[in-house]
Amino acid sequence: QVQLVESGGGLVQPGGSLRLSCAASGIIFRIYRMGWYRQAPGKQRELVAYITSDERTNTTDPAKGRFTISRDNAKNTVYLQMNSLKPEDTAVYLCNARSTKFDFWGQGTQVTVSS
């Protein structure tokens, strides 16, 4: 059974930081491209960042320069370090594991940026 379990979300003030984690089980983690997406109320789900099996990363424009994705294959975990958070970063953040054959999603963790 595949599970992706996100953690680390919460309420933070503008300018603050959070580190999200996604622990994977039931997959051969090291071969998957791991990604973080987010979905705000009334908006479409959007890609935030991904990291490939050979640790190449891509961060989309809204997060570039502020968010960093990383992975620890020994712990089957992918991280998203989020700095300089803005109110517009408020969303549910979802973890994704993607291979050539499969595409798995976590349940998400809420991030709220507000003073």
C-alpha positions in Angstrom: 0.0 0.0 0.0 1.4 3.3 -1.1 1.3 6.2 1.4 2.6 9.7 1.1 2.2 11.6 4.4 2.9 15.3 4.5 3.7 17.2 7.7 5.0 20.5 8.8 2.2 22.9 7.7 0.7 25.5 10.0 0.1 29.1 10.6 3.0 31.5 10.0 3.4 35.2 9.8 4.5 36.9 6.6 8.2 36.7 6.2 8.4 33.5 8.2 9.6 30.0 7.3 8.2 26.5 7.3 9.7 23.2 6.4 7.3 20.6 4.9 8.1 16.9 4.9 6.6 14.1 2.9 7.3 10.5 4.1 6.8 7.9 1.5 6.1 4.2 2.0 5.2 1.3 -0.3 7.2 2.6 -3.3 10.8 2.4 -4.4 11.3 5.9 -3.4 14.7 6.5 -5.0 13.4 6.0 -8.6 10.5 8.4 -8.3 10.4 12.1 -9.2 9.1 13.8 -6.1 7.1 17.0 -6.3 5.3 19.5 -4.2 2.1 21.1 -5.5 -0.3 23.5 -3.9 -4.0 24.4 -4.2 -5.5 27.5 -2.8 -9.3 27.8 -2.4 -11.0 28.5 -5.7 -7.8 28.0 -7.7 -6.3 25.2 -9.7 -3.6 22.9 -8.3 -0.2 24.2 -9.3 3.3 22.8 -9.3 5.7 24.4 -6.7 8.8 22.3 -7.2 10.1 18.9 -8.1 13.2 16.8 -7.7 14.2 14.0 -10.0 15.6 10.6 -9.0 19.1 12.0 -9.9 18.4 15.1 -7.8 17.8 17.6 -10.5 15.4 20.3 -9.2 12.9 22.6 -10.8 11.2 25.4 -8.9 8.4 27.4 -10.4 8.5 31.1 -10.6 6.2 31.9 -7.6 8.6 30.0 -5.4 11.9 30.6 -7.0 14.5 32.1 -4.7 12.4 31.4 -1.6 11.6 27.7 -1.6 14.0 24.8 -1.8 13.2 21.1 -2.5 15.4 18.3 -1.3 15.2 14.6 -0.7 16.7 12.0 1.6 16.5 8.6 -0.1 17.7 6.9 3.1 14.6 8.2 4.9 12.2 8.0 1.9 11.4 11.6 2.5 11.2 14.8 0.4 11.3 18.2 2.0 10.2 21.7 1.0 12.0 24.5 2.8 9.9 27.6 2.5 11.3 31.0 3.4 10.1 34.6 3.1 6.5 33.3 3.1 3.8 35.6 1.7 0.0 35.6 2.2 -0.4 34.4 -1.4 1.5 31.2 -0.4 -1.5 30.2 1.6 -2.7 26.8 0.3 -2.9 23.1 0.9 0.5 21.7 -0.1 0.4 18.2 -1.6 3.2 15.7 -2.1 3.4 13.8 -5.4 5.4 10.7 -6.4 5.7 10.1 -10.1 7.3 7.4 -12.2 6.8 6.4 -15.8 4.0 4.1 -14.7 2.5 5.5 -11.5 1.4 8.8 -10.0 0.6 9.0 -6.3 -0.6 11.8 -4.1 -0.6 12.6 -0.4 -3.6 14.1 1.4 -1.9 17.5 1.8 -0.9 19.8 4.6 -2.4 23.3 5.2 -0.1 26.3 5.1 -1.6 29.6 6.2 0.4 32.8 6.0 -1.2 35.6 7.9 -0.5 38.2 10.5 
